[in-house]
Amino acid sequence: MTKSEVDHLEDGYRWRKYGQKAVKNSPYPRSYYRCTAQKCNVKKRVERSCQDPTTVITTYEGQHTHHSPASLRGGGAHMLSPSPTTNVSRGSSSAGYTNPNTYHAGLPPLLPQIHVPDHGLLQDIVPSFTHGNQRR
């Protein structure tokens, strides 16, 4: 979850919007995106919180099968992909969705795991590092 005036936050990947749906008991719709990389099946859902309209809730499903295009350009050399099974939405889940925690349960991780302290900023979308606080 992130406080933002825009719905589509930059996370280092390229996305194609494939749908939008009304959310029950909320004036804000939910948008659906797919990663544009070939053979990558990652999806994300983006919606505004009905309790706090300044909060954007982004839910990722799946694991990227490629590096972030931003890190390949050199401008985002310290960017990491979002957690492949992060599910930050609250309340009841939408019908027809698989539990993202079991989506790729049998596959090994593509990237090394790096643990970062949560400072409540944009770490849930794009963690940033200084050279001194990276841990492996």
Rosetta constraint file for C-alpha pairs under 8 A:
AtomPair CA 1 CA 55 HARMONIC 6.35 0.50
AtomPair CA 1 CA 56 HARMONIC 5.60 0.50
AtomPair CA 1 CA 57 HARMONIC 4.59 0.50
AtomPair CA 1 CA 58 HARMONIC 6.36 0.50
AtomPair CA 1 CA 88 HARMONIC 6.78 0.50
AtomPair CA 1 CA 124 HARMONIC 6.88 0.50
AtomPair CA 2 CA 55 HARMONIC 5.40 0.50
AtomPair CA 2 CA 56 HARMONIC 5.28 0.50
AtomPair CA 2 CA 57 HARMONIC 6.68 0.50
AtomPair CA 2 CA 121 HARMONIC 7.35 0.50
AtomPair CA 2 CA 122 HARMONIC 6.54 0.50
AtomPair CA 2 CA 124 HARMONIC 7.71 0.50
AtomPair CA 2 CA 125 HARMONIC 7.96 0.50
AtomPair CA 3 CA 54 HARMONIC 5.25 0.50
AtomPair CA 3 CA 55 HARMONIC 4.25 0.50
AtomPair CA 3 CA 56 HARMONIC 5.98 0.50
AtomPair CA 4 CA 54 HARMONIC 5.70 0.50
AtomPair CA 4 CA 55 HARMONIC 6.10 0.50
AtomPair CA 4 CA 56 HARMONIC 6.36 0.50
AtomPair CA 5 CA 54 HARMONIC 6.31 0.50
AtomPair CA 7 CA 46 HARMONIC 6.91 0.50
AtomPair CA 7 CA 47 HARMONIC 7.09 0.50
AtomPair CA 7 CA 48 HARMONIC 7.37 0.50
AtomPair CA 7 CA 56 HARMONIC 6.39 0.50
AtomPair CA 8 CA 46 HARMONIC 7.28 0.50
AtomPair CA 11 CA 81 HARMONIC 7.55 0.50
AtomPair CA 11 CA 82 HARMONIC 7.62 0.50
AtomPair CA 11 CA 125 HARMONIC 5.97 0.50
AtomPair CA 11 CA 126 HARMONIC 5.66 0.50
AtomPair CA 12 CA 68 HARMONIC 5.70 0.50
AtomPair CA 12 CA 69 HARMONIC 6.40 0.50
AtomPair CA 12 CA 70 HARMONIC 5.03 0.50
AtomPair CA 12 CA 71 HARMONIC 7.46 0.50
AtomPair CA 12 CA 76 HARMONIC 7.59 0.50
AtomPair CA 12 CA 79 HARMONIC 7.11 0.50
AtomPair CA 12 CA 80 HARMONIC 7.96 0.50
AtomPair CA 12 CA 81 HARMONIC 7.33 0.50
AtomPair CA 12 CA 126 HARMONIC 7.69 0.50
AtomPair CA 13 CA 35 HARMONIC 7.08 0.50
AtomPair CA 13 CA 68 HARMONIC 5.51 0.50
AtomPair CA 13 CA 69 HARMONIC 5.93 0.50
AtomPair CA 13 CA 70 HARMONIC 6.85 0.50
AtomPair CA 14 CA 35 HARMONIC 5.89 0.50
AtomPair CA 14 CA 36 HARMONIC 5.75 0.50
AtomPair CA 14 CA 37 HARMONIC 7.53 0.50
AtomPair CA 14 CA 69 HARMONIC 7.48 0.50
AtomPair CA 15 CA 33 HARMONIC 5.82 0.50
AtomPair CA 15 CA 34 HARMONIC 5.45 0.50
AtomPair CA 15 CA 35 HARMONIC 4.58 0.50
AtomPair CA 15 CA 36 HARMONIC 5.39 0.50
AtomPair CA 16 CA 33 HARMONIC 5.30 0.50
AtomPair CA 16 CA 34 HARMONIC 5.33 0.50
AtomPair CA 16 CA 35 HARMONIC 6.37 0.50
AtomPair CA 16 CA 36 HARMONIC 6.07 0.50
AtomPair CA 17 CA 31 HARMONIC 7.14 0.50
AtomPair CA 17 CA 32 HARMONIC 5.74 0.50
AtomPair CA 17 CA 33 HARMONIC 4.31 0.50
AtomPair CA 17 CA 34 HARMONIC 6.56 0.50
AtomPair CA 18 CA 31 HARMONIC 7.92 0.50
AtomPair CA 18 CA 32 HARMONIC 5.75 0.50
AtomPair CA 18 CA 33 HARMONIC 5.66 0.50
AtomPair CA 18 CA 34 HARMONIC 7.09 0.50
AtomPair CA 19 CA 31 HARMONIC 5.88 0.50
AtomPair CA 19 CA 32 HARMONIC 5.05 0.50
AtomPair CA 19 CA 33 HARMONIC 7.23 0.50
AtomPair CA 20 CA 29 HARMONIC 6.47 0.50
AtomPair CA 20 CA 30 HARMONIC 5.55 0.50
AtomPair CA 20 CA 31 HARMONIC 4.35 0.50
AtomPair CA 20 CA 32 HARMONIC 5.97 0.50
AtomPair CA 21 CA 29 HARMONIC 5.45 0.50
AtomPair CA 21 CA 30 HARMONIC 5.30 0.50
AtomPair CA 21 CA 31 HARMONIC 6.57 0.50
AtomPair CA 22 CA 26 HARMONIC 7.72 0.50
AtomPair CA 22 CA 27 HARMONIC 7.73 0.50
AtomPair CA 22 CA 28 HARMONIC 6.92 0.50
AtomPair CA 22 CA 29 HARMONIC 4.48 0.50
AtomPair CA 22 CA 30 HARMONIC 6.29 0.50
AtomPair CA 23 CA 27 HARMONIC 7.28 0.50
AtomPair CA 23 CA 28 HARMONIC 6.67 0.50
AtomPair CA 23 CA 29 HARMONIC 5.52 0.50
AtomPair CA 23 CA 30 HARMONIC 6.36 0.50
AtomPair CA 25 CA 50 HARMONIC 7.98 0.50
AtomPair CA 26 CA 50 HARMONIC 5.37 0.50
AtomPair CA 27 CA 50 HARMONIC 7.05 0.50
AtomPair CA 28 CA 47 HARMONIC 6.87 0.50
AtomPair CA 28 CA 48 HARMONIC 6.00 0.50
AtomPair CA 28 CA 49 HARMONIC 7.77 0.50
AtomPair CA 28 CA 50 HARMONIC 7.01 0.50
AtomPair CA 29 CA 47 HARMONIC 6.29 0.50
AtomPair CA 29 CA 48 HARMONIC 7.57 0.50
AtomPair CA 30 CA 45 HARMONIC 6.60 0.50
AtomPair CA 30 CA 46 HARMONIC 5.63 0.50
AtomPair CA 30 CA 47 HARMONIC 4.52 0.50
AtomPair CA 30 CA 48 HARMONIC 7.54 0.50
AtomPair CA 31 CA 45 HARMONIC 5.65 0.50
AtomPair CA 31 CA 46 HARMONIC 5.18 0.50
AtomPair CA 31 CA 47 HARMONIC 6.39 0.50
AtomPair CA 32 CA 43 HARMONIC 7.30 0.50
AtomPair CA 32 CA 44 HARMONIC 6.01 0.50
AtomPair CA 32 CA 45 HARMONIC 4.75 0.50
AtomPair CA 32 CA 46 HARMONIC 6.61 0.50
AtomPair CA 33 CA 43 HARMONIC 5.57 0.50
AtomPair CA 33 CA 44 HARMONIC 5.24 0.50
AtomPair CA 33 CA 45 HARMONIC 6.35 0.50
AtomPair CA 34 CA 41 HARMONIC 7.02 0.50
AtomPair CA 34 CA 42 HARMONIC 5.98 0.50
AtomPair CA 34 CA 43 HARMONIC 4.48 0.50
AtomPair CA 34 CA 44 HARMONIC 6.51 0.50
AtomPair CA 35 CA 40 HARMONIC 6.38 0.50
AtomPair CA 35 CA 41 HARMONIC 6.74 0.50
AtomPair CA 35 CA 42 HARMONIC 5.61 0.50
AtomPair CA 35 CA 43 HARMONIC 6.27 0.50
AtomPair CA 36 CA 40 HARMONIC 7.37 0.50
AtomPair CA 37 CA 66 HARMONIC 7.75 0.50
AtomPair CA 39 CA 65 HARMONIC 7.61 0.50
AtomPair CA 40 CA 64 HARMONIC 5.96 0.50
AtomPair CA 40 CA 65 HARMONIC 5.61 0.50
AtomPair CA 40 CA 66 HARMONIC 7.55 0.50
AtomPair CA 41 CA 62 HARMONIC 6.71 0.50
AtomPair CA 41 CA 63 HARMONIC 7.56 0.50
AtomPair CA 41 CA 64 HARMONIC 7.26 0.50
AtomPair CA 42 CA 60 HARMONIC 7.19 0.50
AtomPair CA 42 CA 61 HARMONIC 5.70 0.50
AtomPair CA 42 CA 62 HARMONIC 4.75 0.50
AtomPair CA 42 CA 63 HARMONIC 5.83 0.50
AtomPair CA 42 CA 64 HARMONIC 5.95 0.50
AtomPair CA 43 CA 60 HARMONIC 5.91 0.50
AtomPair CA 43 CA 61 HARMONIC 5.22 0.50
AtomPair CA 43 CA 62 HARMONIC 6.74 0.50
AtomPair CA 44 CA 58 HARMONIC 6.72 0.50
AtomPair CA 44 CA 59 HARMONIC 5.37 0.50
AtomPair CA 44 CA 60 HARMONIC 4.36 0.50
AtomPair CA 44 CA 61 HARMONIC 6.02 0.50
AtomPair CA 45 CA 57 HARMONIC 7.96 0.50
AtomPair CA 45 CA 58 HARMONIC 5.64 0.50
AtomPair CA 45 CA 59 HARMONIC 5.12 0.50
AtomPair CA 45 CA 60 HARMONIC 6.64 0.50
AtomPair CA 46 CA 56 HARMONIC 6.90 0.50
AtomPair CA 46 CA 57 HARMONIC 5.72 0.50
AtomPair CA 46 CA 58 HARMONIC 4.57 0.50
AtomPair CA 46 CA 59 HARMONIC 6.57 0.50
AtomPair CA 47 CA 56 HARMONIC 5.74 0.50
AtomPair CA 47 CA 57 HARMONIC 5.33 0.50
AtomPair CA 47 CA 58 HARMONIC 6.69 0.50
AtomPair CA 48 CA 52 HARMONIC 7.68 0.50
AtomPair CA 48 CA 53 HARMONIC 5.70 0.50
AtomPair CA 48 CA 54 HARMONIC 7.24 0.50
AtomPair CA 48 CA 55 HARMONIC 5.82 0.50
AtomPair CA 48 CA 56 HARMONIC 4.54 0.50
AtomPair CA 48 CA 57 HARMONIC 5.93 0.50
AtomPair CA 49 CA 53 HARMONIC 5.32 0.50
AtomPair CA 49 CA 54 HARMONIC 7.45 0.50
AtomPair CA 49 CA 55 HARMONIC 5.60 0.50
AtomPair CA 49 CA 56 HARMONIC 6.19 0.50
AtomPair CA 49 CA 57 HARMONIC 6.60 0.50
AtomPair CA 57 CA 88 HARMONIC 6.81 0.50
AtomPair CA 57 CA 89 HARMONIC 6.27 0.50
AtomPair CA 58 CA 88 HARMONIC 6.88 0.50
AtomPair CA 58 CA 89 HARMONIC 7.35 0.50
AtomPair CA 59 CA 86 HARMONIC 6.45 0.50
AtomPair CA 59 CA 87 HARMONIC 5.15 0.50
AtomPair CA 59 CA 88 HARMONIC 5.83 0.50
AtomPair CA 59 CA 89 HARMONIC 6.45 0.50
AtomPair CA 60 CA 82 HARMONIC 7.90 0.50
AtomPair CA 60 CA 83 HARMONIC 7.86 0.50
AtomPair CA 60 CA 84 HARMONIC 6.63 0.50
AtomPair CA 60 CA 85 HARMONIC 6.40 0.50
AtomPair CA 60 CA 86 HARMONIC 5.80 0.50
AtomPair CA 60 CA 87 HARMONIC 6.42 0.50
AtomPair CA 60 CA 100 HARMONIC 7.79 0.50
AtomPair CA 61 CA 84 HARMONIC 6.58 0.50
AtomPair CA 61 CA 85 HARMONIC 5.89 0.50
AtomPair CA 61 CA 86 HARMONIC 7.33 0.50
AtomPair CA 61 CA 87 HARMONIC 7.78 0.50
AtomPair CA 61 CA 100 HARMONIC 5.24 0.50
AtomPair CA 61 CA 103 HARMONIC 7.44 0.50
AtomPair CA 62 CA 84 HARMONIC 5.47 0.50
AtomPair CA 62 CA 85 HARMONIC 6.18 0.50
AtomPair CA 62 CA 100 HARMONIC 6.56 0.50
AtomPair CA 62 CA 103 HARMONIC 6.16 0.50
AtomPair CA 62 CA 104 HARMONIC 6.52 0.50
AtomPair CA 63 CA 83 HARMONIC 8.00 0.50
AtomPair CA 63 CA 84 HARMONIC 4.57 0.50
AtomPair CA 63 CA 85 HARMONIC 7.27 0.50
AtomPair CA 63 CA 104 HARMONIC 7.36 0.50
AtomPair CA 64 CA 81 HARMONIC 7.93 0.50
AtomPair CA 64 CA 84 HARMONIC 7.28 0.50
AtomPair CA 65 CA 110 HARMONIC 7.39 0.50
AtomPair CA 67 CA 71 HARMONIC 7.24 0.50
AtomPair CA 67 CA 72 HARMONIC 7.33 0.50
AtomPair CA 68 CA 72 HARMONIC 6.62 0.50
AtomPair CA 68 CA 79 HARMONIC 7.90 0.50
AtomPair CA 68 CA 80 HARMONIC 7.48 0.50
AtomPair CA 68 CA 81 HARMONIC 6.72 0.50
AtomPair CA 69 CA 73 HARMONIC 6.41 0.50
AtomPair CA 70 CA 74 HARMONIC 6.75 0.50
AtomPair CA 70 CA 75 HARMONIC 6.29 0.50
AtomPair CA 70 CA 76 HARMONIC 5.12 0.50
AtomPair CA 70 CA 77 HARMONIC 7.39 0.50
AtomPair CA 70 CA 79 HARMONIC 7.56 0.50
AtomPair CA 71 CA 75 HARMONIC 6.43 0.50
AtomPair CA 71 CA 76 HARMONIC 4.60 0.50
AtomPair CA 71 CA 77 HARMONIC 4.60 0.50
AtomPair CA 71 CA 78 HARMONIC 7.11 0.50
AtomPair CA 71 CA 79 HARMONIC 6.32 0.50
AtomPair CA 72 CA 76 HARMONIC 7.74 0.50
AtomPair CA 72 CA 77 HARMONIC 7.41 0.50
AtomPair CA 73 CA 77 HARMONIC 7.96 0.50
AtomPair CA 78 CA 128 HARMONIC 6.38 0.50
AtomPair CA 78 CA 129 HARMONIC 6.59 0.50
AtomPair CA 79 CA 126 HARMONIC 6.42 0.50
AtomPair CA 79 CA 127 HARMONIC 6.54 0.50
AtomPair CA 79 CA 128 HARMONIC 6.30 0.50
AtomPair CA 80 CA 126 HARMONIC 6.54 0.50
AtomPair CA 80 CA 127 HARMONIC 6.50 0.50
AtomPair CA 80 CA 128 HARMONIC 7.94 0.50
AtomPair CA 81 CA 126 HARMONIC 7.17 0.50
AtomPair CA 82 CA 86 HARMONIC 7.56 0.50
AtomPair CA 82 CA 124 HARMONIC 7.11 0.50
AtomPair CA 82 CA 125 HARMONIC 5.92 0.50
AtomPair CA 82 CA 126 HARMONIC 6.59 0.50
AtomPair CA 85 CA 100 HARMONIC 5.49 0.50
AtomPair CA 85 CA 101 HARMONIC 5.40 0.50
AtomPair CA 85 CA 103 HARMONIC 7.96 0.50
AtomPair CA 86 CA 100 HARMONIC 7.59 0.50
AtomPair CA 86 CA 101 HARMONIC 7.84 0.50
AtomPair CA 87 CA 100 HARMONIC 7.14 0.50
AtomPair CA 93 CA 97 HARMONIC 7.77 0.50
AtomPair CA 98 CA 102 HARMONIC 7.62 0.50
AtomPair CA 98 CA 103 HARMONIC 6.85 0.50
AtomPair CA 99 CA 103 HARMONIC 6.45 0.50
AtomPair CA 100 CA 104 HARMONIC 7.78 0.50
AtomPair CA 101 CA 105 HARMONIC 6.87 0.50
AtomPair CA 112 CA 136 HARMONIC 7.76 0.50
AtomPair CA 113 CA 136 HARMONIC 6.95 0.50
AtomPair CA 114 CA 134 HARMONIC 7.54 0.50
AtomPair CA 114 CA 135 HARMONIC 6.16 0.50
AtomPair CA 114 CA 136 HARMONIC 5.40 0.50
AtomPair CA 115 CA 135 HARMONIC 6.64 0.50
AtomPair CA 115 CA 136 HARMONIC 7.31 0.50
AtomPair CA 116 CA 127 HARMONIC 7.86 0.50
AtomPair CA 116 CA 134 HARMONIC 7.68 0.50
AtomPair CA 116 CA 135 HARMONIC 7.71 0.50
AtomPair CA 118 CA 123 HARMONIC 6.36 0.50
AtomPair CA 119 CA 123 HARMONIC 7.07 0.50
AtomPair CA 122 CA 126 HARMONIC 5.84 0.50
AtomPair CA 122 CA 127 HARMONIC 6.58 0.50
AtomPair CA 123 CA 127 HARMONIC 4.24 0.50
AtomPair CA 123 CA 128 HARMONIC 7.12 0.50
AtomPair CA 129 CA 133 HARMONIC 6.65 0.50
AtomPair CA 129 CA 134 HARMONIC 6.62 0.50
AtomPair CA 130 CA 134 HARMONIC 7.25 0.50
